[in-house]
C-alpha cells in the first residue's frame, strides 16, 4: 500500500508500517497544501492511504467520492503514538478504498468521544515576570 504521511505525523511510525511504501508530504513539498487539494494530489499520485493528525478533515471535505483511505491519529506526539503502534498499524492494514478511521489511543479516549488528558507524571509551569522598578522574578507551578 502506498501511504502519504501528512504534516505532523511522527516519522517514527514509519518503522511499524514496513510492509508499505511510506512517503512524507514534506518530501513532495506538499506540507502547506490544503486538505482538499492534498487529497486530490494524493489520489492522482497513486496513494492508497493518507495518515493525518487533522481531526477535522472529515467535516471539512466531502469524502463520499474519494478513493483514498484516511487514518486520523487522535493525538500525534511521538511519546503517545509509540504506545499505540499496533492499533495504528491495524487501522492502516484494515483500510479499504475510501474508508475513514480515527486511530485515537485508548488511554486518552473518554466517554462518548470526549478526550481527557493522558496520565502525566507532573506538569511544570515556569513564568518569567517583570516587576515594577525593573526587576524580574521566576514563578513556578507544580501539579502532580
N, C-alpha and C positions, 0 to 999 in steps of 0.2 A: 504494500500500500504506500502511496506517495503522500506524505504528511507535511503540511505547512505549519510552522510554529509562528504565531502572531507575536508581536512585540509584547514583552512582559512574561512570556512563558519561560520558566527556568531551563537553561541549557542542559542541566544535569538529567533532565527527564529523557533525553535522547538515548542514554545508555539502556533504559528499560524498554526501549522500542527498537532494539537491534534488528529485528526481523523486517523492519520497514525503512523506507528511504525518508529521512527527515531533513527538511531544509528550513532555515530561519528566514522570515520575511526580510530582516535587515540585510541578509546576504544578497537578496534580489533588489535591494533598495526600495522595498515596499512597506517599510515600517511606518511611514507617515500617510499612507493611503487610507481613505475612509473605508468603513466596513463593507458597504455595498460594492465599491469598486474593487476592494480586495477579494471579495467572494467571486466576483466576475473574472478577475485576472487569474485567480487560483484555479477555477474551473477550466478556463481556456488553456492554462498551462498543464493541465492533466493531473492536478492534485485531487486526491480522493477524500482527504480529511483536513480540516482546519482545527488546530488546538489553539484556543484563545483564553484570555483572562477576562474578557469583556462580557459580563453577565447580562448586559442589556441587548446583545446582538439579536436575540430572537424577537425583541419588542421593536427594534429599530429597522429590521429588514424583513421583507417578505420571503420566508424560507420555503414556502409551499412548492415552488417550481425549481428549487435548487437540487443539483445532483450531488454536490459536495456535502459530506457529513461534517458535523461540528461537535466538538467536545469542549465544554467550557470548564475551566478549572475554577472552582468556587473561591479558592484562596491560593495565591501564587507564590508566597515566599518559599524559597527552596527548603528551609528547615521544616516546613509543614508538608510541602509536596512530597518530599522524600519519605515521609512516614506513610504515604498512601500510594506508593508506586504501583502496587498490584491492582488497586481499584481503578487507577487511571489507565493502566495498560489493558485491563479488561474492557473498559469503556471504549478504548481505541479498537481493540480486536473485535468487539461485538458490533461496531458501527456498520451500518448498511447505507447504501446511497441515499442521501437526503435526510439521514437521521440526525437527531439532536440529543445530546446528553450533557447533563451537568455533573461532573465528577467531583462534587464537593466532599471533602474529607468528613467522615462521620463525627470526628471529635469536635468539630465546630458547628455541626448541624443542630439546630434547635427544634422545637416542636413546630410542626406545620410550616416548615421552610424558614423560620426565623433563624438568625445566626447569633451565636454567642462568642465571646472572646475565647480563644483557645486557653487551655490551662497554662499559666505562666508561673515561673518561679517568683518573679518580682518585677515591679515596674519602677524605674527611677526617673525622676524628672529634675533637670537642672535648669535654673533660670538665673540669668545674669541681669541684675537690676542696677540701674544708675540711680544714685541718690542725689538729693538736693545738695548743693555745695560741691559737686564734682566727684564725690566718692562713688564707690560701687560695692556691691556685695553679691555673693553667690548663694542662692537659695536652693535647697534640695528637698525633695519629697520622696518618700519610700512607701510603696504599697505592697505588702506581702501577697 
